[in-house]
Amino acid sequence: MRGVVAVVIVLGATFIPLGLMLVTGVSDQPVVAGLQRFGLSAINCVLAFLAVWAWMRYAERRPFAATGFGGAKVVTGLVAGTVAAGALVLLAHLIAVALGMTNGEMPEEFPSESAAVIIGAVFELAGFAFLLQGIPEELVFRGWLLRSTPGRPWLGFWWSTVVFTVMHLLSQAGQEGIVDHLLYLVTSFGIAVFAAVCAMRWGNGWIAAGIHSGFHVGTLIATYTLPPIEPRVMWVLPGVLFTIAAGALLRGATRRAAVLLSRA
């Protein structure tokens, strides 16, 4: 039941702002358009927070603070997670380049038409990485769902990981056929386990949000600085590195998981 609720919250919070964008349209002015998209992403984030808060308060009778997404260490968690995940994504790209797994093309050209275009793009991409993807999805999966099984922390760990991973079968990133869709899940799985282990080890859900957001930030940086990699390679390699990093941290997470999640 909780798995279905998690997916409904994530998709519902996403589609409502998209519907608003279709109704209101998007400005032709780059900065205004970037701010509009940033604002719609912020609405998505707020809706996710409200939905999780309402479910925990009225359906589970648990405090929202049990998610680990309180006001403490917000910036520290987001920055640490973003840097860690971004570095792993860039490392994956560098490994692929060193192994000759590029498609022979040059990196994308950074938009340089005007300062307005760049400013608009920064707002849009920041909204996408943090407010549309990282923060709301990690609140749902590593904040609420991970901690929804007090006394059985590893059940919450695997339950939240499986639901998050399977949900990404709905993603469209150029996959063709069942094999591509399954390969695409490798990085989703890697993000899930790395974010969960970090959230369990440090008791800070914002680290998980930073990791998820950092994946998108790192991908964006690589797009404009490194040669394009074959899609199937980049659907797999970052996920492998995320999983290895999670394994390296697992011992510390194991020691603290029971204590942290027993308070949920």
N, C-alpha and C positions, 0 to 999 in steps of 0.2 A: 504493500500500500504506500509506504513512504517513498519508495522508488518512483512510483507513478506520480506522486505529488511533487517530487523534486523536478521531474522532467516537465510537468505542467507549469510549475512556477517559472522555470528558466525560459521555456518557449513562450508562455503567456506574457512575461515581462518584456520579451524581445519583440513580439508581434504587435503589441499595442503601440509603442513608439513608431514602428514601421508604418502602421496604419495612419498615424497622425501625419507622418511625412508625406504619405500619398495624398492626404487631404489638403495639407497646407502648401505642399510643393517646396522646392529648394531655391534659394536666391541665386541669381547669376553672379553676384559679388562674392569672390573667393572667401574673404574673411567672414562675411555674414553666413555663407553656406557652411563654412567650417564650424562656426558658433552654433548654427542650427543643429548640425549633426552631433556636436558635443552635447548640446542641450537634450536632444532626444536620447542619447546614450545615458545621460544623467537620469532621465525619467525612468529608463529601464532599470538602472541601479536602485533607485528609490523604490520602485515597485517590488523588486526582489526583496529588499530589506523589509518592506511592509508586509509582504506575504509570509516571509519566514517568521517575523515577529508575531503576526496574528495566529499562525498555525501553532507556534510554540506556546503562546499564551492561552489560547482557547481550546486547542485540541490535545495538547500534551501537558499543559500546566507547568511548563518549565520556563525559567527566565531566559531572556535573549542573551544575557551575558555568558550563558553556557556554550555559545557558539565559538567563543574565542575572538569575536569581532567587536570587542569593546573599544573604548576610546584610547586605551593605553597602547603605546608603542606602534601607532598606526604608521607613521613615517618610517621608523626603523624597520618594521616588518616589510613594508612595500619596497623600500630601497634595497634591502638585503635580498629579498626574493627576486626582484627584477634584475639585479646585477648578476646573481647566481645563474638564473635561467638564461639570461641574455648571453652570458659568457659561454655556457654549454652549447647554445645554438650556434654561436659563432665558431666554437671549436668544431662542431659537427660539419659546418660548411668548410672550414679549413682542411679537415681530414679528407672530405670528399674532393676538394680541389687538388690536394696532394696526391690522391689516388687516381686522378684523371677522370673523375665522374661528372665532369661538366658537360653541358650541351654545345659547347663551342661558341657561345654568344658572349657579348660583353655585358657588364652590369647595367641595370637600368639607369637612365640619366635622371639626376635629381631635378625636380621642377625648379627652374631658375628664371622663369619669365618675369617675375616681380616679387617684391617682398610680400605683397598681399597674398599671392598664391602659396608661398611658403608658410605664412602665418595660418592661413586657412587649413592647409594640410596638417600642420602640427596639431591644431585643435581637433580636427577630425580623427586623426590617428591616435591621439591621446585618449579621446573619448572611446574609440573602438577598443583599444588594448586594455584600458583600465575599467571604464564604466559600463561597457557593453559585454565584455568577455571576462576579464580576470576577477574583478571584485564580486559581481553578482553570482557568477557560477561557482566560485570558491566558497562564498557564503553558504550557498545551498548544499554543496557537496562536501567540502572539508570543514565547514562550520557546523551546519545542522546535521546532515545525514551521517557524517563520520561519528558524531557524538550522540547519535540517537539510540545507542544500545549500551547504556551504562552497565558496567560489570562485564561486558564482553567487547572490549575495545577492538580486537582484531576482526570481529564480525562486522563492526562498523567500518573498519578500514577496507575490507574486501567488498562489502556491500556498496559503499560509496564509489569505490574504484570501478567495479563492474558496471554499475548503472551509468556513470559518467562516460566510460569507454563505449558502451553499446549505444548510448545516445548519439555518438558521433558517426554512427552509420547514416544519420540523416544529413551529414555535412556534404557539401558539394565543392570539391576543390580540384576538379578535372579528372576524377576517377572514372575509369571505364571498366565495367565488369566487376564481378564479386571479388576477384583477387586484389584489385586496386582498393576497393572499399575495406578489405581486411587489412591490407598493408597500412592504410591510413590510420587504422586504430592503434598501431604500435606507438606512435608519438602521443596519442591521447592517453594511452595506458601509462606511458612514462611520466607524463605531466601529473597524472592522478597519483601515482605511487610516490613520486618525489614530493609533491605538495602535501600529501597526507603524512608522510614520515616527518617532514619539517614541522608541520602543524602539531603533530604529536610530541615531537622532541622538545620544542620550545613553547608549546601552549599558546601560540600566537597565530590566529587565522590569517592575519594580514600578510604573513610570510607566504602562505599558500597563494593568496591573491597576487602577490608580487611575482611569484614563480609563473603563474598562468599568464599574467600580463607581460612578463619578461620574455616569454616565448615569442610573443607577437612583436615586441620591441626588437629583439635580436634578429628575428626574421626580416623585419623592415631594414635594419642596418645592413644585414648581409645582402639584401636585394640591391642596394645602391653602392655597395663597396666591393662585392665579390662576384665572380662569374656565376651565372645561373647553374644550379645543380639539377641533374635528372630528378623529376618529381618523386619517383618511387624511392630513390635514395633518401630524400629529405622527408619522406613519410615515415622512414624507419630509423635512420641514424640518430636524430635528436632523441627519440624515444629510448633507444638503447643507452645513450649517455645519461639520460635522466634516471633510468632504472638502475644503472651502475652507481650513480651518486646516491640514490635512495638506499641501496644496499650498504654503502659505506657508512651511512648515518643510522642504519637500522638498530644497531646495538643500543645507542643512546635513546632512541625512540622506544625500544622495548622496555627499558628501565623506567621510563616516565609515563608510558601509555596508561597503565592501570591507574596511577594517581590522578593524572589529568582528566581522563575520561570518566572516572568514578565521580567527579564533581559535576558532570554534565547534567 
